[in-house]
Amino acid sequence: MSDLQAAFTQAVADSKQLPERPDNRTLLQIYALYKQASEGDASGERPGMTDFVARAKFDAWSALTGTSADTARQNYIDLIESLK
């Protein structure tokens, strides 16, 4: 396992033990970076207008299209570190 992957795995664990819950915009950013790092570009259909949460998550993830997995991992790590 690479150092970046190990640091990412640790950041995922750390994200579950933050001192306080981040605001919704930050939570969306955490979600989108995680999905981009672990699954790549957004796929599937965009959720309908009545499912606000799923649509916001999909849009946040979709905005990162083209971002490499390593860049997304590093950005995720940096974001979690800033929230500690």
N, C-alpha and C positions, 0 to 999 in steps of 0.2 A: 504494500500500500504506500502510495506516495505521501510525502509530507503534507501536501495540500489536501489530499483526501483525508488524511488523519486529522488535520486541523478542522476540516469541514465537519467531519463526524463529531468531533468534540464541540464545535459551535452548535450543532443540532442539539446535542445533549444540554449544552449551556442555555439554549433558547427556552428550554422547558423550566428553567430555574432562575429566570430574571427577577430582580428585586421588585419590580412592579410591571403591571401589564402595559404594553405599548399601546399607543393610540391606533385607531383603525387604519389610518394611512400607512403607518409603519408596519402593522400586521400584514397588510396587503403586499408591501414591499418584501417582507420576510418570506411570505408564501411564494411570491413570484420568483424570487431568487432561488429558493429551494427547488421549485419545480423545474426551472431552467437548468440548474446544476445537475439535477438527478434524471430528468426526462428529456431535456432538449427543448426545441421550439414547441409552442402550443399546438395542439392538434385537436381534432374533433370540431363539432359545431359549437358556435357561441350560444350560451344559454339564453332563453327567452327573457323578455322584458319584465315578466312577473317574478322571476327568480333573481332578485337584486344582488344577493350575496354571491351566488355562483357566477353571475355576469361580471361583477366587479373583480372577482378572483381571476376569471378568464381574461378579462381586459388587461389586468396588471401583468399577467404572465405573457400574454400576446405582445405587449409593449416591449418585451425583452427579446423578441424574435431576432435571431442572428447573433446574439451574444454567446460566446463560447462557454462551454461548461466550466472551464478553469476560471474564466473571468467571473462568472456567476458565483462560483464557490468562494473566490477571494472577496467579492463584494458582500456575500452573505456573512463570511467570517468577520469582516470589518464592521458590518452593521451590528452584529450581535455583540462584538467587543465594545462598541460605542454605547450600547444599552446596559452594560453591566454596571 
